[in-house]
């Protein structure tokens, strides 16, 4: 101890600027050493002195970091690493840690033995005054008062915690849980723990100090030396695990932590939160006034060690103090490791010299940064000791250890463990003579620690900080205008942070945001989106109709964004609209969007249903025609005929003509306007029908281009008709194709029976089996049969004989009988010949071994259907013979060819006054050969069962009937088969 040294104890509560005072005093001397309790605080003081004097004269020495320039004047170190150099000035911060069970003996040793040549400062709490007075002769005391007041604020929920608050927890799990809760409710927080590296803690503290977050979650590590802008300190608990047991916090420990609230002259508050128990009034008063019971015992361990043998070293470490103010602390980690290694025979046998014992003690002082278990730590120390006794830690082995740690992937816990592991090798690299290339390995371990520290800071920030909410909260608090941007994908960013999506005129906040975070995000987004709503509304109002569309569920779309929906209006053809606009956009925007949507759907309906609207507004329609037009408009342009059979029957030719001028087609099954069967009107018609019927879910329109679709039993009634289809059996056929099929069926003899023609199957796109089901659905009876399948033959070389020159002359009765007999004989001969050829082919197949029996070679059998009219029974009532003669009985439309005239009034009324076929129906052969008679009206040239009349319909010779002409090239004359019956007939006619 130097007699010339002036020792001053600067004591007082926290927030008094004691550390700042010590730095000023050290810089007033030529050389100096300052010991600080934390590696983080040592780095902070080092940076401040470097800023004042430059890096060339300032050294930083900690357990894991060593920066020593050539011309050192000022040493900044952790208390454990303080160098034993002669310096003009010495300062020891947080001297009250002399009472700490773990580290107290180190601080006590510095209190008793470290002195500056000219000045020594002991910085700490007032509780150390009696002990310092008793142990340090000639000490002078200086009390520094707190610059601001500290007040009890009671208990607060975390959700109501004021900004710039620090929540103090006493376990890692509690720190993480609290930080996660604050992130969800307040936007995020910084995390400070003693286990973090200085680089990580500095980054977290810098984030808090910069105002990026308003909350700090920390362990009691903030109680020593960290000067932070904290206004409120909240304890989440009042107990801590000190390494061996859970114990209540000492009053001076509570005061040390609570004292971090308040900065310089600004007042601070403290309180509790979570599950922390209520503090007693006396304790609260003591913290507010910083009056605590003085410390009466300091932890001590003998500093005069003996290295003769391991046992003597252990004995010297366990020496008891001679002062009543000093007491032995609990067994430290280094002494426990020394005893564990000394118990190993292979270690004890190598301790043959005091230098070996000293080396053993240096190895045992490696801190247990990993914290796995005492046994694991002892095994690692034994291996390092073996390397050192053989010359040093091998570079390749050390490189492998570092390489396994140098990985920045993983979660917070994984990165924290890697940081703890690298601190061990950082400590080893800092020891002089332990590795071959000290500067290389110090730089290498420092680089790995920095990378892991940065990764851990990023992981903590990503998990516990919502930067966008923090930024938005800060800007809103400062009442600054926020800059919002919406990209082409609808993503909304406010001040560069993703906030959600703008779908049309509705903002959808990020679904990952919840609670207060979501509310803050939405509030900030709406503040920034007000100008965007106006710009988007103007763009939408001026957008062409091609950019808008409706869905089959009644939604209204602008591009890919839903901007509204259709609602039921006063009429089916006059739907209303409901815009999708957030209320925050304002009533002006809502009304503007509504008007634009209403204009769109009105024009859409007017365009798609133009024929129907023209029919509705035609004032020339009077009486029954106007009433029927009203019925058709109500049905949206498609009306089943069976429901209006009587109205159709009451319409005269003039009324029908007026309706046909508007494209109305009176089909056998449906009354419709063909233009409204197109896909676009059909799609809109189903939506309007669903709205008018009040359906919750609208049926979708069938895919365009299909002739038939499945007839499902669970679809709403009327769906198929409004879709443009007519249900028949298991399928529903398109209305226009059904009418074409009906035209074909009229030419068939439905009483005697007929088969489906290729044209019937072609227009329906069905197989024969499917067609039979369709016909049964239309009221026909289908009788299935089988017959040998005709073999495909080459086209016949010989055709029928050409007609004679006088082909217009009718055949006589004898000639007709001869023709019939000759044809029957020829067909029988042809059938017998084909049977013989088939039998011969089967026999050849059996002989060749292709089949086993003649039956196996029999010709294939094909199925066919014979269709006859089988109307549903309607009771014993005799059918009426009046009304429409085109197949209508008692309001039902009957097919032609049932023993009745095919050219009846029902067919005639399909023609307009000009005698042309109705719209949408081509003129077919049944109209050929007809002529107009002013007295008798229309007559058909076809008799019963659709057979041609040879009198031209009025008993006149055939050659006087209207002729049909074709613009075809003349047929090529072909050779006549002399065996053909037609050749025989031709020769017979030539004779006459």
Secondary structure by P-SEA (a helix, b strand, c coil): ccccbbbbbbccccccaaaaaaaaaaaacccbbbbbccaaaaaaaaaaaaaacccccbbbbcccbbbbcccccbbbbcccccccccccbbbbcccccccccccaaaaaaaacccccccbbbbbccccaaaaaaacccbbbbbbbcccbbbbbbccccccccccbbbbbbccaaaaaaaaaaaaacccbbbbbcccccaaaaaaaaaaaaaccccbbbbcccccccccccccbbbbcccccccccccccccaaaaaaaacccccccbbbbbbcccccccccaaaaaaaaacccccccbbbbcccccccccaaaaaaaaaccccccccccccccaaaaaaaaaaacaaaaaacccaaaaaaaaaaaaccccccccaaaaaaaaaaaaaaaaaccccaaaaaaaaaaaccccccaaaaaaaaaaaaaaaaaaacccccccaaaaaaaaaaaaaaaaaaaaaaaaaaccaaaaaaaaaaaaaccbbbbbbccccccccccccccccccccccccccccaaaaaaaaaaaaaaaaaaaaaaaaaaaacccccccccccbbbbccccccbbbcccccccbbbbbbbccccccaaaaaaaaaaaaaaaaaaaaaaaaaaaaaaacccccaaaaaaaaaaaaaccccccccaaaaaaaccaaaaaaaaaaccccccccccccccccaaaaaaaaaaaaaaacccbbbbccccccccccccccccccccccccbbbcccccccaaaaaaaaaaaaaccccccccccaaaaaaacccaaaaaaaaaaabbbbbbbcccccccccccccccccccccccccccaaaaaaaaaaaaaaaaaaaaaaaaaaaaaaaaaaaacccccccccccbbbbbbbbbbbcccccccccccccccccccccccccccccccccccccccccccccccccccccccccccbbbbccccccccccccccccccccccccccccbbbbbccccccbbbbccccaaaaaaaaaaac
